[in-house]
Amino acid sequence: MRGVVSYKTLLIILVLFTATGTALASKPTAHGQLSSDLFTDSTKCAQCHAIIHNQWEGTMHYNAYEDPFYQKEFMVASNDTAGIVDIFCSRCHTPIGVVSGEIPPKDGSQLSDIARQGVQCDFCHVISDSNGTGNAPFVVSPGNTKWGPFDNSKSAYHGSEYLELYTNSEYCGMCHDVIHPINGLVIDDTYTVWKEGAYAKEGVMCQDCHMTPGITKFEANPGRAGSSAQKREHISTHDIVGGNAFVTKILGEEKYSKMAVERLEKAATLNIDAPEIAQRGDNVSVNISITNSGAGHKIPTGVSEIRQMWLAVSVKDRNGKEVYNTGQIDDSGTIVNARKVYNTILGDAQEQPTLSFWLAESVLEDNRIPPKGTVSEKHTFKIPADVAYPLALEATLKYRSAPQDTIDHLFGDNVYEVPVINMTRASSSIYENEGEAMATPSTPGIAALGSITLFLCAAYCISRRKI
C-alpha cells in the first residue's frame, strides 16, 4: 500500500496526539474522552444569537466535516497511511468527534449529530486555553461557562468569561497552521506567515479582516452579540470566508461562494509595463507585476499545493486577431502555457511532486506571493506584419481552488467543474506611431474639459447680454 507508515511512526503519532492538551471535563466517558452530550447544539445557540448563527450557518466552518472534497481527500489519506492521519485531520474538521472519541472509525458511522456540525458555536466558545498554534492544540472545557472577547458579558442562560485568546490571531492559528505529524514539514503556514509579516507588526489581527464587514481592513459592525445583550461598537461577524468559491458553490451556499469571489477580487493588484509604440515585426517585451495588496498571508494559502493562481495574458489587434495568448484553460480544464502557477509544490519521498500532503517530505518550490509582496512576469511576442493597430493587451490574474483533473479523479469526469475566478485585470494599448498614442482614450477627458470651458464661456456671454 502506498505510503503505509511503520509501527514506530504510529507510536510517535500517538504521542503527538496525547500532547495536544485537550482538557477533560467533569463527565468523561469510560474511555477517558468527553461525551458529545456535554456540548450544546447550535440550534439552541440560535435562540439568543440568531444573527451570528445565521452568519455562521453555511460557511466552510459550518461545513468543515460535510465538505465533500475534504471527505474524499480524507479517505484517500486514511488509506495511504493505514489510518494514521484519521484523528490528525479530524481534529480541525470535526473537533467534537475527536474529543468525544467518535472518530475513529473513519467512516463517521459513530459520529453524533452535533459532531457533524463541524466547527460549531459551542465548541468554539468552550475553548478555555491553547497549548500554542498549529495542529489544533486547543483545550476545551464544555459546560455552562462560555468564553469570548468581552470582559463584561452577561447572560441569563450561561456563564460568560473573557479570554484574551479570542481577540488574537493565535486563536485562528490553532487550526490555520498545519505541521506534518511525522516529519515536521509545514503544510499550511497561514498563521506563521501573518506572524512574521507586516500586518502582525502593525497590530492587524486575522479577525480584523475575516470577522468584519470590511474585506481587506477592519470595519466596525455595531450591534449586539445576543438578543438581550448590550449594544457594542463592534460585534465580530461570523460569516467567515476565505477564497473557497468551489465547495461553497457545490454545497448550494451561493451567499458564501459570492463572498469568496469578492474576497479574491480584493486580494491583489496588477501593473503592466509595456511600450506605448511598437512597429510591425518588432519583438515586444512586457513586464506584468502582481502585488499581494489585500491579504495578511501569502496568496494562495491553506492547502496551497492544490491551489492555483496564474496570469492569463492576451494581445489582440483592432479586429480581434490574436497576436499572443497564454494562461488560458483548454477543453480538458488544463492551464495552457502559463508562465508560472503560484502555489506550493510538495515533494514525496522520491522528491517527486505530489498533491498528497500526507505523503510530502519536502517543499520543492514555494511560488506564492507574500503579504505586500510583488512578483513580475516577462512576456515577449512578435508583432505580425498584417496587424491592425492599436493592439490591446490584457492581463488577468486567475484562481481556482484545485486542478480540474484532481476533482475529476476524486469525483468522476464531468461531475463538478472547478470555477475559475478572475481576481483582477489590467490592460494597456500599443500603437504604431506617436500620433495615435497621443489620441488615447484618456485624451477625451481633456477634450471634455475644453468643451465644458467653452460651454461656461458661452453661458457667461449670454448672461452678460441679458444684463
N, C-alpha and C positions, 0 to 999 in steps of 0.2 A: 504493500500500500504506500502511495506517495506521501512522504512527509511524516511517517509514523515516528513517534517520539519514544525514547527509551524509558525504562522504569526509573532510572536515576533522575532523568529530567522530570518525570511525573512527581517525584518526591520534592524537587525544587519548586515546582509549581504549587504544590500543596502548601509548602512553607510560605510562599509568597501570598497565597490566599489567606492563610492564617494570620499573616502580619498586617492585613488591611484594616483591622481595628474596628470591626462592626460591633457596636455596643449591644449587649443583651439586655432585654427589658426584664421586668419582674415576672413575666409569664413565659419562659422559654418552653419549647416542646421537649419531648423526651429525648430528642436527638441534639438538644442544645441550641436549635435555631429559634428565631422569633416566629410566632404564629402570624400568618397574614391577617387573622381576625383582629389583631391589635391596631391595624391601620384603618383609617376612615375612608369610606368610599367617596369618590369625588362628587357624586350627586348630592351628598349631604353638605359638602362644602359650598355647592352652588346655591343652597338655600339662603345663605347670607352674603356670599361672594359671587353673585350672579354675573356681574360684568367681567371679572377676572376669569371665572370659569369659562365663560363664553369665548373669551380671547384665547384661552389655552386649548379648548376642545377643537381638534382638527390640525393642530400644529405637529411638527415632527416629534416633539417631546411627547405629545399625546399618543402618537403612532409609533413610538420608539420600538415597541415589541411587534406590533402588527405590520410594520413596514415590510412589504413583500420582497423587496430587494435584500433587506437585512436577513429575512428568513432563508432565502436561497443561499446567500453567502455563508450564513451561519452553518447550514447543513453541510456545505462543501468543506468549510474549515473544520468542522467536527469530524468529518470522515477522514480528512487529510491528516489529522493529528490524533486520531483514536480517542477523541472526546476531551483532550487536554484543555482546549480553549472554551469549552461549554460554559463554565462559570465565569471565566475571564471576560467573554463577550457579553454575557447576560447581565453582568453586574451593572452596566450602564443602560441596557435596553429593557430589562425587567428587574430592577433592583429589589423590589419586594419579593419577586420569585426567588431571588438568590438568598436574601437574608432569612427567608422562611423555609429554605430547603426544598422548594417546589421545583427547582432546577438543580441537578438533573431529575428526570430524564430530559433529553434534549428536544424531544418532540412536543414538549409543552403539555403533555396529557395530564399532568398533575397540577397545572397552574390554576390558581383560583381566579375568579373574575377580576378581583382587584389587582392581582399581579399582572394581568394582561393590560392594565391601564397605562403601562409604560412609566414614564417619568411623571408621576401624578402628584396632585396637590399635597396630600398628607405626607407622602414620602419626603417631598422637598422640604416641608416645614416641620419635620421632626428630626432633621439633621441637626444635631446638637454640638457637633465638633467635626474636625477633619484631621487626619494624620498626614496632611500635606496635599500635593497635587499629583495628578496622573494615576490612571488605573483605578479610579473611583475609591479612594481611601476614606470614604465618609464614615461617620459614627452616627448611628440612628438610635433615638430613644423614643419610640412610639408611646403615646399616652395622651393625657389631657392637655399637656403643655405644647404649644406651637411656637416655634422660633421664627423671627423675621427681622426686618431692618429698622423697626421703630422701637424707641425706648419708653413709649408712653401709651402703648396699645391696651385697650380694654375690651373684653368680650364677655358676653353673658353665657356663652356656650363652652368656651375652653379658656385655659390659661394662656397668657402671651408673654414671651420673653424676647428681649433684644439680644442679637448675636451679631457682632461686627462682621463676621464672615459673610453675611448676606449682602453687605454693601461693597464687597471687594471682588475683584476678578478671580481670586483664589477659589471662590465658590464654584465658578464655572470651570476653573482649571482642574477640578476633581475628575471630570469626565472628558474635558476637551484638551487633554494631553494623554496620549496613549503610548506606553512603552512596551515593547515586545517582552512577554513574561519569561522567555527563555534566555535570549541573548542580549537584552537591554537596548535593542535598536529602537530609536524613536520613530514611531509610526505616524503619530499625529502630534504636531508641535504648536497647535493654535495658541495655547496659553503661554508657552515658553517664548514664542516669537513676540507676543504682546509684551511680556515682562521685560524683554531685552530691548524693546524698541522705544521710539519717541513718544508714543501715546502713554505708556506707563510713566515715563519721566514727567509728562505733563499732567498726570493725575487723572487721565481719562480711563474709566473702567469699562469692562465689557458691557455692563448694564447700561452705560450712558448711550450706547449706540443700539443695543439689541433689546432694550426694555423701555424705550421711549418712542413717542410718535415720530421723532426725527430719525433719519436713516443713517446718516454719517456723522451725526453730532447729537449732543444732548438737547432735548426739547421737553420742557416741563409739561406734565399731564396732571393738572389739578383734579381733585376728586376725593372719593372715599374708598378705602380698601374693602369695606363691607357696608351692608345696608344701614346699620346703626352706628357706624364708625364716624369719628370726627373728620371734618374736611381738612385736606392737606394740600400743600402747594404742589406736591408731586406724588403720584401713585405709579409704581412701575407697571408697565403694560406686560401682559403675559402671552401676547401673540408673537412669540419669539421666532424669527425666521433667519435663515442663512441664505444660501444660494440654491436650495433644492427645489427647483420648479418641476422636477420629473416625478418623484414619488408622490408629492402632494397632488399632482395632476391625476395620476392613475388611481389615487385613492378618492378622487372626486372632491378634493379640498381646493376648489378653484380660488377661493379667497387667499389662501396661503401660497398657492402657486404664483398668483399675480404679485403678491408681496415679495416673493423671492426674486421674481424678474425685476421688480422695481429696485430691490437692493443691489442686484447685479449691475443695473444701469447706472448706479451711483458710485460704483467701486473704483472706476478707472477713467483716465482721460488719454486722448491721443493727440499727437502733434506730428504734422508732416513737414519735412524739409525737402522741397523739390524745386528744381529750376522753373522759372516762370516762362523762359523762352528756350525752345529746342527745335532743331531742324530735322527734316526727313533724313533718315539714315544715321542720325545721332544715337549713340548709346547713352541712355539716361540713367543716372543713379538717384535713388530716392531713399532717404532715411526716415523711418517712422518710429517715433518714441511712444512707449506705453508707460504711463505713470500710475502707480497704485496710490490714488489720491483719496480714497474713501474707506479703506479697511485698516484696522489696527493690527491685522495679522497678514501673513503672506496671501497672495491670491494666485491660484486657488489654495484652499486649506481643507482640513478634515482628512478624509481618506484620499489624499491628493494623488495617489498613484493611479487612481481611475478617473480623476477629474481631468478635463481637457479644456484648455483655453488657448486660443491661437488667433493669428491675424489672417483675414481674407483680404487680398488686395487685387483690385481690378483697374485696368486702364482701357477706356473706350474712346473712339473718336466721335465727332459730332453726329455721325449717322448711326452710332451704336456698334460700329465694327470693333471687335475685340483686339486689343493690342497686347495686353498682358493680363494674366489671371492666375491666381494661386490661392490655396487655402479654402477652396470650395468643397462641398460634400457631394460625392458621387451617388449613384443609384443604390449602391450597397451600404451607404452610410459611412464610407471611409473618407477621411480628410485627405485631400489631394494636394501634394507639393507644398504644404505649409513650411515656412522657413523654420519654425520651431513650435512645438507643443509645450505650453507652460504647465508643467506638473512635476511630480516626483517620480523618478524611475528607480524602483527597488530591484535588488538582485538576490537571487536564491543562492543555495549552497554552491552551485556551479558558476556563480557570478553571471547568470543569465537573467534578463529582465523578467519580472513576474508581477502580475496584478494581485497575487495572493499574499497579502501582508503577513499572514501567519507562517508562510514559508520563507519570508525575507530574512536575509542575514546581513545585508548592506544596502546603502544608498548609492546607486551608480551615478545618478545625476539629480540635482535639485534646480530646476529651471524656473521656479516660482519667483514672483516679484515681491520684495519685502515692503513693509509699510513705508509710504512716502518715497519708495524707490522708483527708479526709472531704468528701463532697458530699451535698446534700439535694435531695429532690424534694417538691413540694407537690401533694397530691391533694385535690380537692374534690368532694363529692357531696351530693345532697339525700335526706333520709330520707323515703320514701313514707309515706302515711297508713295503709297496711294491713300494715305490717311486724309481725313477732312478735319481741319482744326476748328475749334480748340479740342484738346484731349482732356477728358475728365478722369481724374484719379480719385479713387475712393478706397479707404481702408476701414475695415470693420473688425472690432475685437469680438470674437465669438466664444461661447462657453457651452459646454454640456456636462451633465453630471457623470456620465460614463460612456465609454465607447459603444457604438451600436452593436458590434459583434459580441461584446460581453453580455449585453442584455439578451441578444438572440440566443446565445449559448445557454443562459440560465433559464429563460422562459420559453424559448422556441422562436422560430422565424416568424416575423410579421405579427407578433403579439403586441409589443409595445414599441413605439417609435420615440427615441430619446429626443426631446425638444432641444433645438439649437437656439440659444439666446444671443441676440445682438446686444452686447454690453454697451458699446459706444461706437460712434462713427466720426470720421473726419474726411474732408475732401479738399482737392486742390485742382487747379487747371493749368495746362501747359499750352502756350500759344506759339505761333510761328514767327511773329515779329513783335517788336516793342509796341507798335501802334495798337495791335489787338489787345495786348496785355494791359495797356492803359485804359482800354474801354471795358474793363472787367465789370462783373455785376455790382462791384462796390461803387463804381462811378455814379450810377443813378442816384445815390444818396447825395452827391454833390450837386447833380443836376436838379434834384428835388429841392435842395436848399436854395438854388438860384431861382427856381420857379416861385418859391414862397416869397423870396425877396422882391421879385418883380410884382407879385400879387399885392404885397404890402405897399409897395411904392405907388401902384395904380390906385389902390384904395385911398392912400393918403392924398393923391392928387384930386380924386373925385370929391373927397371930403372938403378939400380946400376950396373947390369950385362952389360948394354949397354954402360956404361962409359968406 
